[in-house]
């Protein structure tokens, strides 16, 4: 039986060419030619103020936590329905995580509940743009300004997605908060195997971000000729990736439009094929609010309960189709359950039990999407 995987990395052919170029120039360590090419691409294409490639999105989030000066006891508000890295980055600095529930119509944070969670110890809000769909950034930024809080966008899944503000203006996700973190893991739209990026939009963090990125040294300033020697000036770590990773990423960036066009075609075909089940209230499917564009990072459906989802996963698996669930509510994790304040986060728990991600990648064919959709329809019409 031929298997349809959940994910298949897209390669355009230039990845190996550019990596060979790195070897030919004998510059394999980070912050070389291809790192700068990637930085320039993001700055020019999305108007990000300062870009720093990292070894992972996790690294970018950890840099953000250092930059805003998280201290033990500081509180950070973020959704419970997210990847563990979102919380870990701040817990490592001693923060207390205050989890917020998801919205009924989308797994992203319920912005209407943020203000009730703010205390004198609150330091930051971390909106997660789940599935590349924007949170209500106008509302979040207004709250942050009123309470003098930092905003760090977890834009791991949000490459090439935009927030549409009240004036109808499209603003790139990752360019709105003080800081933002992106992922180029192999499951993302644009990949480098592992990899990430910190975006610095608050100018007061730009110089220090470079120092933290370079192990706490002013090495970058030295190589630009701004200082006559470099040394240890702050805390930091080895956050920057190798030129091999950057070369791979740049090859992907050159084909961004092509990749996005094909992913959107696949996303739209799923949406069209599964409407019959939505109309009968058998499932709900990926929601795209008017405040956000769709970058086709993910196509998911929401089942009615955990048992139903488990049976659907097994049905698809028997047909050679790999569909997978996603996050488990962090407030109920073994690590955090005894630290949670007891609030019921019912929507987060519902998505943990009921959300199912379908295969979505560049090389997924129309025939395969039709096959997957038909098997899902068959499951519900015959259960």
N, C-alpha and C positions, 0 to 999 in steps of 0.2 A: 504494500500500500504506500502510495506517495504521500509524504507528510508536508503539510503547509506549516512552516514554523511561525512562531509569534513574531519574530524579528529576523531580518536578514540585512546586514550592513551593505550599503551601496558604495561601490568603488567605481570611479570614473576613469581610472588608468593613470592619471598624473601623480597619484600618491607615491608610487614606486619611483617615478621619474624625479620627483622633488626630493625624496629621501636619498636617492643616489647622488643628487646634487649636493646635499649636505655632506655626504661622505667624501665626495670629490674635493670639497673645500676645506675638509679637515676641521670643521667646526660643529661638534655634536652637542655641546652643552647649551644651556638655555640663553635666551635673550640675544639671539643672533638675527640674521637676515630674515628668516621666515617668521620669527616671533614678531618682528617689526612690521612685516607685510600684513600679518593678521591684525595687529593693533591698528594699523592704518586703515584696513578694510572696515573694521567696526566703527572707528571714529568717523570716517567719511560717509559710510552708508547709513549709520543710525545716529550720528551726531553725539555719540557718547563722549564725555569730556576727557576721561582717562581710562584706558583699557590695559589690563595686566593679565596675560594668560597664566593659568595655574594648572597644576597637575590634576585637579579635579574641581568640581563644583563645591565639594566638601571643603577643600582648601580655601576657596574664595569666600565661603561663609565664615570660616575660622579667621581669615584676615579681617573680615568685616567686624566680627566681634571684638577683635583687638583694637581696631581703629576707633570704634565708638567708646572705647574705654570701659567695657563691661567689668564690673567688680562683683565680688561675692555678695549676694543678696539683691542685686538688681533684678528687676522683673522684665521679662520679654513676652509679648503677646504674639501668638502664632496659632495656626490651625492644628488640631489634633490629627487631622487626616492629611499627613504629609510623610515624607521620608525621614528617617531618623537623623540624617545629617543636619536637617534644618534646626533641630533642637540641640543636637550634640555640640555644634559649634559654640553655642552660648553656655551650655552646661559646663563645658571645659574651662570656661573663664569664671565659673561660680554663679552663673545666673539662675534665677528661679523662673521656670517656664510656666506661663499662664496660658493654658490651651483654650481655644475658642471653637465653637461648633461650626460645621459647614452650613451652607444654605440648603434649603429643601430642593431647589431647582439645579444646584451645581455644587460640586465638592469643595469649591473655594470657600474661604472664611466668610462668616456672616458679619458684614461690616456694621450692621445695626447693633451688635452686641459689644463692640469694642469699648465704648466709653464706660460701660458698667464695670469693666475689668481694670480700669486705670486707677492706680494708687500713687502715693508719693514716691514709691520705689520703681515705678515703671520707667524704663529707659528707651525701649524701642518697640516698634510694631514690625512684624515680618509677614507681609502678604505673600502667599504662594500662588503663582499663576498656574493653577492646575490645568493640565492638558493644553497649555498655551493660551488659556482663556483669562483675560484680565480681570483682576479684582476691581472694585470701584475705587480707582485711585484718587479721584477728586475728593471723595468722602474721607478716605484714609489720610490724605495729605492735609486736609482741613483739620481733622482731629489732631494729627501730629503737630501741626503748627500751634494750635490752641494750647496744647499741653507741653509744648517744647520737647517733643520726642523725635527720635531718629526713625527713619523708615528704610528698611533693607528689603529689597525685592528679591524673593527666591524665584528667579526666572529660569530655573533649570530646564523647563520644558517649553520656554517661551521665545526661542529664537525666531525672528521675523514675524512677531505678532505685535499688534498695536492696540493701545487704549484709545477709544473714541470719546473725547470729552464732550461737555454739554454744548460746545460750539461746533461740534462735528469734526473737530481737528483730530487727525490720527497721530498719536504720539508713540514712538517705539517703546515697548516694554523693556525695562532695564534702564531707562533714561529719566525716570520720574523720581524715585526715591533718592536718598543720600548715597546709597550704595546698592549694587545689584550683583547677583551671582548667576552665572550660566553654566550649563553642563554640555559637554561634547562626548558623553559616554556613547557607546555603540548603539544604544537604543534610541538616541535622539535623532532629530532631523539632519543635523550637521554633526559629523563625528570625527574623533581622532583616536578611537579605541577607549582610552580614558582621557580626561582633560576637562578643563573648565576655564572660566574667566571672571575676574572681578572688574566691575565697572564702577568708577568713582565719579559721581556727579556733584558732590559737595566739594568745592575747591579747597576747603581747609584740610581735607584728607589726602590731597594728591601727593604732596612731597613725602609724607610719612608712609603712605601706601607703598611707594617704591622701596623705601628702606626696609619695611617689614617683609616685602616680597624677596628682597636680597639678603635674607638671614640677619637683618638688623644692621646692615652696613649701608654706607652711602656710595656703594660701588657704581650704581648707574650714573650718579652725578659725576663721579670721577672720570668715567669713560666718555662723558659729554664735555669734559674739560672744565667743569664748574668748580671742582676742588682739586688741589694738587696731590692729594693722597686720599685713600679711603680707609675707614676703620669701623669699629663697632660703635654705633651711636644709639641703638634702641633695641628692643626685643624684636624677634622675627623668626623666620624659619625658611627652609628651602622649598618655597612654594612654586617656583617657576618650572615649567616643563622643559624637556630637551628640545633641541632643534628638529629632531626626528618627528616628534609629536606635532610641532608647529608646522612642519612641511606637509605632513599628512592633512592637517586641518586646512591649510591654505588651498590645497587641491580641492577640497570639498567646497570651500567658500566660493571658488571660481564658478561652481555649478549650482549655486544657491537657488537661482530662479528656476532652473530645470528641475531640481529636486522638489521644490515647493509646488510647482505646477502639477507634477505627477502625483504627489501625496494628496493634494486637494482633489484631484480627479478621483482617486481611490476613495477618499473620505466621502465625497458627494455621492458616489455610487452606492456605498453602504447605506447612506442616509435615505436614498431613494428606495432601495430594495427592502428596507426594514420598516417602511412606513405602514405597511399593512398590519404589522404587529402592534405598532404604536396606536393606530386607530382603534384597535380592539382592546387597548389597555393591558396587553400582555407584558409589555416592557416599556420603559422610557429609554431614550437614547441621548447621545452627546448633545449638550445644550450650549448654544452660542448666543449670549445676550447681545443686545444692540450696542453695548458699551465696548465691545471687543471684536477684533477681526479673528479669523480662524487660521491658524498656521498648520492645521492638520497633523499635529503631533500624535494624536491619539484618537481612536474611535472606540467608545465604550458603550455598553448598554447596562441598564440597571434592572435586575430581576426583582421579583416580589419578596423573596426571602432566601436565606442561606441554603436551605435544602434544594430549592429550585435551581439556584446557581450551581451547586455541586453536581446535580444531575445533568445540567446543560454542559458543564465542562467535560464530564465523562462521556456524554453523547458525542461531542465534537472530537474528543480524543480518539474515540473508537473509529471515527471517520478520517483520522489522520490530520486533524486540525488542532493546532495548539493555541488555545485561548486561556488567558490567565487573569486571576484577580489582582488586586493591587495592595494598597496599604492596609495595615491593621491600626486602629486608633492608638495613637501613642499614649494617651492618658490611661489606657488599659494595659499597657505593656508591662512585662515583669519588672523592668527597671523603674517605671514611673508610677505604677498603680498606687503605691503607698504614699506618694508625694502629691497626688492629685487632690484637689480641694473638695471633691465629692459631687461637683455639678454633673448632671446628666447631659451628655453630648450626643443626643439621639441621632442626629443626621450623620455625624461622623461614623457612628456605629452602624447605621444603615448602609452607608457606602462600603464599609469594611465587609459587611455580610453579603451585599447584593451587587456591587459593581463588577463588571467583567469586561476586560480589554480584548478586542479582536485583533488579529494580525493586521498590521498596517506598515508597509514599507515600499520603497521605490519600485522594486521588481515584482511586487504583487500584481498578478494579471487580472484582467476583467473576468476571465473564466473562473479564476480562483475566488474572487469576491462573490461572484454569482453562486458558486458552490457553497461557500461558507454561509451566505445569506439564506440559501435554500435549506440547508441543514438546520439552521436556527428556526426558520419558519415551520419546517417539518416537525421539529421537537415540540413547539408550542401548539400546533394544530392537532397533534396526536397524543398529547400527554393525558 
